[in-house]
Amino acid sequence: MIGPRDLPGRLRWTALLGLLGLVLAVPFSAPGGTGMQWDELVLGSVATSCAVVVVRRLRTLEPAAARPWWPVAVGAGCFAVAQFLAGAFPGPAFDGFGLDEVLLVVGAATPLVTAGLLARRVIRTRWSALVVDGTVVATAVLVVTEVLRAPLVNPAGAPEDLRTLVLLYGCHAALMLGAGGAVCTVSTAGLRRSVTTLMAAIAAQSVGAGAEAMSIVSPGTFWTAVSDLSVAISLLATALAVVLAPAAFTERSARAAAPVVSPVGLLLVVAALLALPASTLYMDLRGEGHSVLADLGMAVVFVLMAGRVVLRIREDGRMTEDLVRNEEDFRELIEASSDGIAIMDAGFRLLFTSPAARSLLGVRADDAEVSLLELVAPEDRELLRLATLDHPAGEGPPLQFRVPLDGGLRRELEVTSSERPGGSRRVLYLRDVTTRRRRERELERMAYTDHLTGLANRAMLFQELAAPAPEERCLLIVDLDGFKAVNDVAGHEAGDQLLVDVARRLHTVVREDDLVARLGGDEFAVLVSGTLPDGEDVAQRVVDVMAMPFRSGGHTFATGASVGVAPLTAAGGQSAFREADAALRSAKRAGKGCVRLAGEDLREGVEQGPDFDDVVAEGVFTVRLDAACGPGRRIEMVHAVPTWSHPEHEDVRGLELWGFADRQGRAGELQTWLLHEACHVAAGLPDEEVAVAVSLPAGLVTVDGLATTVAGALAASGLPATRLVLSFTEETLLISSAGLVPELEAVRRTGVRLCLDNYGMGHSIFALLARVALDLVRVDLTALAARDDTTRALQVLAAIARTSGGFGLTSIAGGISTPELCDAAFAVGVHLVHGRALPHDLSPDDLARRVAVVPSA
């Protein structure tokens, strides 16, 4: 529906002022062109204004969209010039068929030219049918006027010299109605409004031509006013049709160029054809006969109608052939396509499937009432339903879902769809993207994965560091100690295999949702959830697990690792990485197998190592004792750890202190001092059943004279040999000299017991028993399974307890951090437990007080 708001401001003012001008000018215009024709000047002004509106509008359209409308712009200009000539220069000089009449004929014909150009935009336009339809309408109009004996075809009342002009006006009106009705009845959806308005303009022009003829037959103000008003309406309607024209030429597709019926054109054609029998009946009822010309005209109309029927039949035949041929072409195209095509209704029921679609979806040709939702993997059904409801067909990203296949496999499909407006069926285009998606996933994996170890790479690590997390996190940077020697001794292939083993071991000490990454070379990173103490605990577990020997390329290597730990703060992942890297450098300077936390003061003095003679003389070398308890929480054994109480920094103990001594070449002296001090502390305890364990660290133990040193320590302290335990790891046996085993056997023959430390992280106990007899095994519970997977760790611990018990060995469980874990460890069959939940880091005096109040078993 076209309202006042559809009209540009200039066009509205033109209509208002033009109507007002005609009301004032028509009564004062001289009849017969004998004087000033004021109404012609008003029409010239209206035409000029409409021409300006049309040209301005055409400049905003795309060239292809504006091309059919340029004739009406030229026509409006010609009409304006003709009207100004007729109005400003009346008189004999312009009587008859002069320049103004030529311009009027050109201007009057341009709407038909535009209508013809627009008709070409309609698909399957048949010009023969349009010519027949136009001729039928024009002939019907002329016959009706002849039957009714209208002055348009019977100008008996007109001056004899103007009768031809009257007939020309009448024929012009009939021709415009016939041609306009035929051409404008059918258009496209995009042109419907503008073509309908153009048809109204053509009809108004026909009315104006008829009124002009009547003004010649019956001169008077009435017919002049009707003629002028009709011409003004025709000009305004033509300009409005251009304003309503689409700005772009969109009729390139078959759907956009499909024919749409214009109601005004259809009404005009039907009215012209129905007027023929109506007028004939009217004259018969009045008892007036028909002229020969009227009968001849009706015969022409009937012949044309018969011809139109023949054309229609031929057109229907051609359309049927085209449809059959197109259907066959599309069927062959669909059946030959590797992409599947399916049609489904609003209920996801498949109405049609191409052979490729049936193959992709796994349905048979004779399957009926198949629902697409039943074919899709259950976890993708809701995604398919929501995507269909949320996005109209053809909009949104392509949908991807999976279809289960035999053998547990799944095919991944990508689907796009289209839907006819107003319809309830969707056409689906299915494409098998299984291979593509697998390659995409592989490329993504390769982009974020280290190709050697299968761990995340640096890019993945920094992406995770940048991602927000709801909980605290810590970053550990791990650097292997002594890795270069592996490549030098066994080659790069053995080094690569060792890096793979390192990756496997790192996964055993973290949670499933923690991230383990390889930064490059022998440097790794671990991103764990938890506080800084949690990160430090994981770092220590990394050091412990890396201290176990590696076997690669027929060689056994003892490497170890140093770890720097930093918490993730609001400063971001880059800042945490820098802090962890700085902590790692501090750990590397401190010695092999160290953990350093970000923010700790660099132990510049400590890293130089203590002067052994001075600190022994000053008495700042002490032992700290970690207790191992039985089921009744009675202390049955203590582990002696050498400690240097530094005057300015924290205590230096354990492996770090052993490293300082080794760098000064004093590891043998530290070993002797520790054995004597441990035996002395144990001998002075009130409980004479408490044993003391001394660790022999891998790579630092002094083999020569070990049995003699042990015997001297026992003799000097008076401690029974059965109360001394020498603890060592599999790494100690593998990398020490061949004389270690004989020394250990000699020590054991004196009654000293031997303990294998970190059992469960190396190789079979059977192979070890073949080399050296054992009395105890110590198992680190935290190293038996992934971080916090205590259930799995306890299962492994139970198996180790049963195995070691079969050999008559005493089993000790370390890493006990809670009373609940303590009870669980005893429940699976271990004999002793130690860890944070039990007394640890005791001084000799503290230990003496504790064992004094615990009754002997």
N, C-alpha and C positions, 0 to 999 in steps of 0.2 A: 504494500500500500504506500503510495507516494503522498507525503504531506508537505505543508509549507516549509518545514525544516530541511527537506531535500533540495530546496531551491537556494542557490547562492544569493547573497544580498543584492547583487547587481540585477539578477534576474527577477527578484521580487519587486524591486523598484521599477524595473522596466514594465512588468505586467501592470502594476498600479498606475503608473504615469501614462502608459499607453492606453489603458482603458479610459482614463480621465480625458486624455487628449482626443480620443475618438468621439466621446460624448460631446465634447465642445466643437470638434471640427466638422463632423458629418453634416449638421444642419446648415453650415455656412459654405459647404463645398458646392461649386457651380455645377449644374447638371450637364451631362453630355460633353464634358471636357471643354466647355466654352469659357471657363474662367479659372481662377486659382482653385486647385484641388488640395484643400487643407488636410483632408483625411489621408491623401497619398503621402504628404510630408510626414504625418504622424507615423504611418506604417514604415516609411523609410527610416525614421529614427529608431523604431522598434527593431527593425532588421539590423541596423548598424550595431545597436547594443547587443543583440543576440550573437552577431558575428564576433564581437569582441569576447563575449563569454565563451564561445566555442573555441576560438583560437587559443585563449589562455588555458582552457582545459586540455586541449590537444598537446600543448607543450609539456604537460605533466605526465602524459602517457608514454609508455614504451612505443618505439616506432612501429612495431608490428601491430600493436593494439590501436594506435591512432590512425593508421593508414586508411581503413574503410570510412572514417568520419571526415576526412578532409574535403570530399565533394560537398557536404552540406555547409562547410565553412565558406567555400567558394560560392555556393548557391545563395547563402544569406547576403554575401557582399554584392552579388549581381542583382538580387532583389532590391537591396537598399538603393543602389545606383538607379535602377529602373524607376523606383517610386519617387526618388528626388527629381528625376527628369520629367516624369509625368506630372508631378505636382507643381514644379517651379516653372515649367514652360508649357502651359496649356495652349491649345489653339490648333489651327489647321496644319501647322508645320509638323506636329506630332500625331495627327490623326492617321488612322489606318495602321498598317503593320510596319512600325518604325523601329528605331534602336531600342526604345524602352520595351517593346513587345519581345524583341529578340532576347534581351536580358531576362525578362520575366519567364520565357520558355526555358532558358538555361537554368534559372533558379528553381523553377517548379519541378524540373526533371531530376535534380540532384538527390532528393530523398530516395527515389527509386534506385538510383545508382548505388547509394550507400546500402540500401536494403539488399541489393543483389550481391554486393561484396560481403556483407555479413552472412548471407545464405551459404557462401562457400565455406564458412567455418563449420557448418553442420555436416557430420559424417554421412556418406552415401547420398549426397544431394543429387537429385535427378532433374536436370534442367528441362527435359521434355515434359515431365509431369508438371513442373512449375508453369511452363508456357500454356499447357492445356488448362490448368486450373485458373490461371489469370484470364485466359480467353473466355472461359465459361462464366466467370464472375462478371467481366466487362459486358459480355453479350447479354447475360441475364439482366443486368442493370438497364441496358438500352432497350431490351424487349419490354421490361416493366414500364419504362417511361413511354414507350410506344403504345402499349396496351392501354395505359391510363391517359394516353393522348396529352402528355405533359408538354408544355411549351419548349422543353429542352430539345425535343426531336420534332416538334410541330410548331415552329416559331411563326405561326400565321399572324400573330399580333405584333411582330417586330417589324421595324422598317425593312424594306425589301433589300437594301444594300447591306444590312447588318445580320440577315438571317444566317448566312454562312458562319459568321462569328459566333452566333448563338449555338449553332450545331457543333462548332469546334469546342466551345466551352463544355457542352454536354458530353461530347466524346472524351474530352480530357478528364472530366469527373469520373466517367465510367472506367476509363483506362487506369487512372490512379487507384480507384477502388479495387479493380480486378488484379492489377499487377502487385499492388501493396498487400492485398489480402493473401495472394498466393505465395509471395516471397516471405512475408513476415509471420505467417501462421506458425511455422516451425523454426525454432532457434535452439540455442544451447542454454544450459542452466546459468552460466555466467552472463549471457547476453539477454536473458529473458526480460528483465525490467526495461533495459534501454530499447530493445526491439519493440516491446509493447508500446512504449511511449512514442517511438517513431511511427508505429502504425496509427496511433491516434493523431499524430501530426499529418500523416497522409490523408486520413479521413477528413480532418478539418480543412485541408487544402481542397479536397473534392467538394465539400460543402460550399466553400468559398467560390469555386468555379461555377457551381450550379447557381448560387445566389447572384453572381455577376451576370450570368446569362439571363436570369429572371429580371435583373434591373434593366436590361436592354429591352426585354419584351414589355415589361411594366415598369417604366421609370418611376422612382420614388425613393424616399429616404429609408423606408424599411429594408428593401433588398440591398441598398447600398450599405446600411449598417450591418446587416447579416454578413455580407461579403467581407467588409473590413474586419469585423470581429473574428470571423473564421480564419482569415489570413493571419491576424495577430496571434490567435491561438496556435495555428500551425507553426509559426516562427518560434514561439515560446516553447512549444512541445518538442520541436527539433533540438533546440538548445538544451532542454532538460534531458533528452535522450543521450546527448553527448556527455553531460555531467554524470549521468548514471552509468556510463560505460565503464567496464573494468579497466583498471590501470595497466594490467599486464595481459599478454596473450597467453592464456592458460589452456586453450583447447588443443593441445598437442597430443594428449592421450585419448584413447577410444572412449573412455568414460566421460571425460570433459567435453568431447565433441559429440556426445550422444544427443539425438533430437529431443527437444522439449517443446510442447505445444503452447503457443501464446493465446490466452483466452480472448483477447480483443480481435486478433486475426481470425480465429475460429468463429467467433460470433459474426464477424463481417461476412465471411464466406457462406455460412449457414443462412444468414438473413437474406443475402442476395439470391440464393437458390430457392428458399422458401417463398420469397416475394413473387417469384414467377407464377406458380400455380395460384397463389392467393390473389394476385391482381387479375388473373384470367377468370377466376371464379367470381370475383367482384363485378367485373364487366358483364359476365353472363347473367348474373342476378339482376343487373340493371337492364338487361335486354339489349345491350349494345354489342355489335359484332366486332370481329378482329380484322385488322388490316392484313393485306398480303405480306407486308413487311414484318408484322408481328408474328405471323405464322412461320415465315421463313426464319426469323430469329429463333423461335422456339425449336424448329427443326435443327438448326445449327447447334443449339444448346444440347439437345438430346444426342446428336451425333458426337459432340465433344465428350459428353458424359460416357457414352459407349466406348469411345477411344480411351477415356481415362480408366475405365474398368479394365480394358485390355492391358494398358500400361501397368495397372496395379497388379494384375495377374502375373504379368511377366516379371515385375519387380519382386513379387512374393516368391516366384520360382527362383529367381536369382538369389534372393536372400536365403531361401531354403538350401540351395546348393552351396552358398557361401558358408552357412552354418554347419552343414554336414562336412564340407571340406575343412573348415576351421576346427571342428570337433575332432576329425581324424588327425589333423596336423598336431593339435594339442595332445591328443591321446598318445600319438607316437612320440612326441616330445617328452611327455610325462613318463611313459614307460621306458624310454631310453635314457632318462636322466639318472645319474648316480645319486642325486639328492632326492630324498623322499618328499612326496606331496600328499597331504591328507586333509580331509574336511571333517570338522567336528561341529556338533551343535552346542547350545549353551550348557547342556548337561555333561559335556566332555565325551559324548558318545560319538564314535567314529562312523561317519556316513560314507566316506570314500577313502581308500588308501591305494597309492600307486604300488607297483611291484617293489620299488626300492624302499618305500615306506614300510611295506609289510616285512621286508627283510630286516630293516633297521629295528622295527618294533617287535619282531618275533611273532607275527600273527599270520594266519592262513587266509587265502582268498575267500574261502567259504565260511569264515568266522563271521557271525552276525551279532549285533548289539554288543560290540566290544567297547569298553570304556577305557579311555586313555589313562585315567588315574590307576586302573588296575594293572596296567603294563609298566608303570613307572615304579622305581624303587620306593619303598614305603617312606623313607626319610625325605624324599623329594616331592611327595604328593602335595603337602601343604604349600611348598614353594610354588609349585605349578598352579595351584588354585589361587593363591594370593596374587601371583604375577598376572594371571588372566583377569582378575577382578580389578586390580589397581591400575593397570595400563590398558588403554584401548589398543585394538589391533594396529600394528605398525608403529606403535610408540614404545618408548622405553628400551632398555638394552636387550640384546638377544637372550633368551632364556636357555639355560643349560640344565639338563637333568640326566639321570642314569636309568638304564633299562637292564634288569637282571637277565643273564644268559645261563645256559646250561654249564655245569661245572663250576659254579660259583663266580664266574666272570661277570663283568658289567660293561655295557657299551655306553659311552657318553655321547649325548646328542645335543646339538645346538639348534634352537627353534626360533624362527621368526614367523610372524603371522600377518594376515591382512583380512579385512572384514568389509563387506559391502555396507555402506551407510544405510541404517534402518533394518539391516538383516540380523539374524540370530546365528549365523553360521560363520565359522572362521576357517580360513585356508591356512594350513600349517606347512611350513617349509623346513624339512628335517635334514640335518647334515651330521654325518658321523665325524666327531672331533676327538675320538678316543686317542688316536695316534698323535694328533696335534696337542691335546692336553697333556699327554704323557711327556711329549718333548718339551712343552712349556714348563711342566713341573721339574723335568730333569735340568733344563736350563736355569730355572730358579734355584734348584738345589745346588747346581754347580756354581752359581753366582754367590751363594752364601755358605758354601761348604769347602773345606779343605780337601783336595782330591786324594791326598795320601792317607790321612787318618780318618776321614769321614766326619770330623768334628766341624763345628761352625768356624767360619773364618773371621778375619778382622772386621770385614764389612758387617757381618751379622752381629758381632759383639757390639760394635758401636751403635747399631740400630737398636739393640736391646737396651744399651745404656741410655739412649735418648728417649726410650719409651717410658711413660709414667707407670708407677707401680704403687699398689695400695699399702705395701709393707716395706720395712727397711731392707736394704740389700747391701752386700759387700762385694768388692772386686778383689780377686786374688790373681796376682801375676806370678807365674811359676817359670823358673829357669833351671834347666837340668845342669847338674854339676858333673864335669868330666865327660861330656858327650863327644867332644872333639876326638878323644882317644879312641872312641868306638869306630869312627870313620877311618882314623889312621891305621888301626890294627886290623879291622875286619872288612873295611870297605864301605862304600855308601849304601849298598843294598842292605847290609846288616844294620847300618844306622837307620835306614828307613823302617826296617822291621822293628827296631827298638822304639821308634817314635809311635808306631802303631800300638805296641804293647803299653806305652805310656798313656796313650789315649784310653785304652781299655781300663787301665788301673784307675785313672782319674774318674771314670764313670762309676767305679765301685765305692767311692767315698762321698758322693754327692746325691742329692735328691733327684728324682726323675724330672722335676720341673726346673732344676738348676741348669745353667748353660755352661758347657765346657767348649772352649775355642782354642784353636791353634793360631798364634800370632805370626808365626814364621820361624824357620830354623828349629831350635830346641826350646823355644819360648811358648808358653801356653797361658791361658787365662781362664778363670773360673768365676762365674757370676752366681752368687748364692744369696738366698733370702735369709734374713736374720740380722741380728745386731753385730757390732764389732767383735765381742767375745765369741759369738757363734762363728764368725768368719775366721777368727784365730784358731778355734778348735778344728775347723775344716782344714785350715792350712797345716796344722800339726799332723793331721791325718794324712795329708798329701805327702808331707816330708817322710812320715813313717812308711807309707806304702811305696814310695820311690826309693827307700833305702834297701828294699829287697832286691836281690840280684836279678839281672836280665840275662836271658840266654838267646843269642842270635848268631846265625851263621856259624854254628859249631863252637862259639865262644861264650864265656860267661863274663858279664860286666857288672861292676858295682858303680852306679852313677850317683844317685841321690838328687836332691832338688833344694833350691832356695826359693822362698816365697815372700812376696810383699803384699800386705793387706791394707785396703783403704775402704772406708764406708762411702756409699753414695749419698751425697748431701744435695742441698738446693743449688749448689754451684754447678751440678751437672756431671754427666759421665766423663767428659774430657778432663775435668778437674780431678775426678776420682782416679782416672787412669794415670795422670801425672803423679798423684800422690802415691799410688800403689807401685809405680815404676821407681820412684825415689826410695820407697821402702825396700824394694827388691835390691837396689844397688847397695843399700846399707846392709842387707842380709848377705849379699855376696862378699862384701868386705869383711863381714864378721866371721866367715868361714863356711864350711860345707854343712848343708842340712840345717839352715837357720830360718826362722820366721821373724819378720819385722813388721810392725804396725805403723801405719801412717801417723805422723805427729810425734813419734818417739824421738827423743834427743839422740843424735848420732853419737855413738860411743867412740869418739875419736881416740881417747886414751885406752879404752878397752880393746879396740880393734888392733892396737899394737901388741896386745897380749901382756900378761903380767910377767914380771921377772920372777922366775920360779923360786930361786933361792931366797929372795927377799920376802915373798909372800909366805913361804913356809916358815921362815924365821919369825915373821911378824904374827903368825898364827891366824891369818885371815883365810887360809884354806881349811874348810870344814866339810863334813858330810851331812847331807840332809837325807832323811829316811822316809820312804813310802811303805806303808804297812799293807800286808796281805793277810786277810782274816779267813777263819773257817766259818762253818755254819752258825756257831754260837757267837760270832763277832769277836772271837778271841784272836789276838795278834799272834800268828804262828810264824811269820817270816817278814823281814823288812828288806827293802831294796836300797842300797847305799849309793847316793849320787854325789859326786864331787862338786863342791861349790866354792866359788871365790867371792867373798863379800867385798865388793868394790867400794871405796870410801865415798865416791861421788855419784855413781850410777847404780842401777839395779844389780842384783846378784847375777853372776855368770855361772851357769851350771851345765852339767850333762855334756852332750856332744859338742856344744859350743866351747866349753872349757877344754875338752879333749883336743879340739882343733887348734886352740891357742898353744897348747903344750906341744902339739906336733909341729907347728910352724917354728918353734924354738928348738926342736929336736929333743924335747924333754918328755915325750909321751911315755917312755919306759919308766922314768922317775915318777910320773903321775900314777902309773899303774901300780908300782911298788908301794907308793904312799897310800893309795886308796885301799889296797889289800890289807896293809897293816892297820890303817885307821878303822876300817870296817870290822876287822876281827877284834880290835881293841874295844870298840863300842859294844859289840855283841857279847863279848866276854864279861863286860861290866853290868849287864842287865840282870835284874833280880830273877827273871824267869829264864831258867837254864835250858828251856826247850825252844826258844825263839831262834830261828835261823836267820842268816844274813846272806843276801845275794849281791854279787858284784858283776857288773856287765863288762864284757870284753868287746869294745866297739870295733866294727869292721874297718880294716885298713889302719887301725891305730894300735892294735894289740901288739905287745912285744912277745914274740914266741920263744926266743932263746931264753932258757932258764926259768920258764914260767913255773914249772913244778917246784923248782928250788925256791922261788920267790914265795909261792903259796906255803910251802913247808916252813919257811922262815917266819911268815906272818902268823901262822898257827902256833908255832913254838913260842914266839915272842909274847903273844897274848894269852896263851893257855887255852884257847878255844878248841873244843873238840872238832875234828875234821868233818863230822856229820852235820855240824851246824853251819858249814860254809857251802854256798851254792855259787858256782860259776855259770853266768848266763851269757849266751852268745846267739847270734842269728845265723841263718843259713849263709848269708852274705859273708860273715866272718870266716866260715869254713871254706868258702869258695875262693876268696881272694887272698887269704893268708898263705904263708909258706907251708910246704908239705910237713914241716916239723910240728905244726900245731896239734894235729891229731895225736901223735905219740905223747906229746906233753900232757894233753887232756887225759889220755888213758892212764898216764902215770899219776896224775893228780887224783883220778877217780879211785885208783887202787888204794890210796891212802884213806879213803872214806869220804872225800869231798864229792858232793853231788853235782851233776851237770844238768843244765836247763836249756832247752831250745826256745829261744825267744821269737815272737812274731810268727808262731806256727800258724799255718793256714794261708799264708801269703806266698809261700815258696812252692817247693815240689814235694813229692811223696815222702812221708815219714819212713817208709820202708827203705828207701835208698839211703836215708841218713843213718838209720840204725845199722846198716851194713858197714858204715864208715866209723861210727863212734856210738858207744853205748850211752843212753840217756836215762835220767831219773825223773825229770819234770819237763813239761811243755807249758809255755805261756801263750795265751791267745788274746789278741786285742779284739774285743767284741765289736768295736766301731769299724773295724776293717773287714768284717765278714759279709757285709751287705751294704746297699746304698744308704745314704744318710737318712737317719730316722726310721729305717725299715727294720725295727727291732725284732719283729716276728720272724723274718727271714734270717736275721743274724742268730737268733736263738736256735733255730732249726739246724743251722750249720754248726753252732757250738755244741749241740747235743750229739751230732754225728762225730765230732772231734773227740768229745769226752768218751764216747763209747769206744772209738778206735784206740785212743791212748790208754784207756783202761784195760783193753785187751793185752796191751804190752806191759801192764803193771806200772804205768807212768802216772805221776801226780799231775793233774791238770789245773792250771791257774787261768782265770778269766780276768783280763784287764779292761780298762775303759768303762768301769761301772760308775755311772754318774747319778743314780737314784736308788733309793732303798728298794723300789719295786724291781729294778733290774738285778739287784743283788739277790733277792729271793728267787727270781726267775732263773738266774744262773745256777744257783744251788739246786733248783728243781730239775734241771736237765742233766745233773750229774757231775759238775766240776767240784774240785776239792777246796780251792782257795779263790778269793776274789780280791781285787784292789782297784782303786780309782778315786774319783772325787767324792764319792759317797762314803768313803772310809778314811781313816786317818792318813794324812799325807803331808809331805814337806815338814817333817818333824825334826827338831833338833835332838841330839842324844839325850839331853836332860828331859825333854818332853816325852820321848819314848820310854825312858826309865820310869817316869811317873805313871804312864799309862799301863805298862805291863805289871807294875807293882800292885795295882788294884784289881787286876784280873786274875782270878784263881787259875791254877794249872788244871788242865783237863785230866 
